[in-house]
Amino acid sequence: MKFFLALFLLLTLLVVSSHSLNILGMFPHPAMSHFKFFQPIVRGLAEAGHHVDVISPFRDEEPPKGYKDYQLPPASLTDAIHLEDFEHPLSFLAHYVEFFILYKMGKEACNTTLNSQALEEILKHPPGYYDVILMEHFNTDCLMSVSHVLQTPVIAMASCALAPWHYERFGVPLIPSYISALFQGKSQEMSLPGRLANWFTVHSMNLLYKTLNVPAGNALIRQRFGSGLPSTEELVRNTSLMLINQHYSLSGPKPLPPNVIEVGGVHITPPKPLPKDLQQLLDNAPKGVILFSFGSQLRLSSLSESRRIGIIRALGRLEQQVILKWENDTMPNKPGNVHIRKWLPQRDILAHPNVRVFISHGGLMGTTEAVASGVPIVGVPVYGDQSLNIAALVQRGMAVQLGFKKLDEESLYEAVTKALDPTFKVRAKEVASTYNSRIQTPLETAIWWVEHVAETRGAPLIQPSAVHLSRFVYHSLDVYLVVALLLLLPVLAIMGLRRLCRSSHNGGATKIKHKRI
């Protein structure tokens, strides 16, 4: 009996180990807000029994079994960002300024990673050692060279909406009439001027990426691996799949092929018990509580003095208690209903039923936490995808958008008062119901697809043929040309016949004239 039991346990271990994958994650962009989307997935894969190696600037302090960090040098973007930096007057060109900032950061992250000791250790493994590579597709594609060297299928990951240059590589239709560019920050309902601006932004950003980012990445990968490597523009077309931090209930439905999978909310976990003081505050607020946070990077305490005074006065006029993430120990002239904390368990607070409104900069992680909890939002977007996130929720009737440069006492008070209207809560609950109702949890979906891509060596059957078509053929310009020629031929034939008849008539008239003479 003991022999058969031991044999059964041995066979069980063999079955488990045979399904254990070797997975590489590469996330060089130095933004913790991005990594918060990747981390639950790579941790979840390790907890599912796979071996996961992760290259990033962020160390996991309590890694699960099977998870190994290959840390990159600490990055400057993890430091706090001062809000006074966004007081510049050229707001209509801000998304182009952001593009060039990201272009520079992409080159730096690419160069740092390609020449890092972390990657040197990874490249000691032979080709085929890894079953699948997970990597961020954002402002550089240079790490696709690693998948080429290791001969491993790639799953791309996006912590925000698709950028204009992502659509073509996955065969996703890009329709500027209702799909906003990442940097433009529009909802799916745009006016004619909005559609015009969006069309120009989409195509100009795409052109800039191909003109600047692609050659920069090519130069770096060929410097590292030699001149024989294909272009990054060619390598990205071999990406098997993209996992994207989106969901149609929040950002709107889009025509996505099966190689783009929405797993928005993958970072959201069941709420944990709150600290005693916060629990008492939330439980004992008869008019409810407003949460005010601009995330981990934007410093509210760095606001200009006039804006800071205006915000304090607006919050003091509210009947609700206000929990405010504030980076300093004290706040001059702090109203009695305002409670400041340097750090907040944001997800757990938002899950409390007494939270009435969330005042936010519109970061996607916090926004999705509010959506999952059915909490209306007052959004004050500052940069990046924040305008896009808030605009989508304004369209759904659960958010009020306030321009950062219009942030003062009256505008903030009016926006919060508007968001406190019961209709906003009703709409927020409707969106939350759809956001939370899924066949699988986002993490289960992500893990299933990673395992599927690994087991099928790239899941080739889910890739649309559009990925490998030229833009000329993809947009049927060759067909339009043939149709135009076919339509033009009868016109040319009629014109030719008329000319021939006219010349014949003129020739006959000339002969008659000569005979009369």
Secondary structure, 3 states (H helix, E strand, C coil): CHHHHHHHHHHHHHHHHHCCCEEEEECCCCCHHHHHHHHHHHHHHHHCCCEEEEEECCCCCCCCCCEEEEECCCCHHHCCEEHHHHCCCCHHHHHHHHHHHHHHHHHHHHHHHHCCHHHHHHCCCCCCCCCEEEEECCCCCCCHHHHHHHCCCEEEEECCCCCCCCHHHHCCCCCCCCCCCCCCCCCCCCCHHHHHHHHHHHHHHHHHHHHHHHHHHHHHHHHHHCCCCCCHHHHHHHCCEEEECCCHHHHCCCCCCCCEEECCCCCCCCCCCCCHHHHHHHHCCCCCEEEEECCCCEEHHHCCHHHHHHHHHHHHCCCCEEEEECCCCCCCCCCCCEEEECCCCHHHHHCCCCEEEEEECCCHHHHHHHHHHCCCEEECCCCCCHHHHHHHHHHCCCEEECCHHHCCHHHHHHHHHHHCCHHHHHHHHHHHHHHHCCCCCHHHHHHHHHHHHHHCCCCHHHCCHHHHCCHHHHCCHHHHHHHHHHHHHHHHHHHHHHHHHHHHHHHHHHHHHHHHC
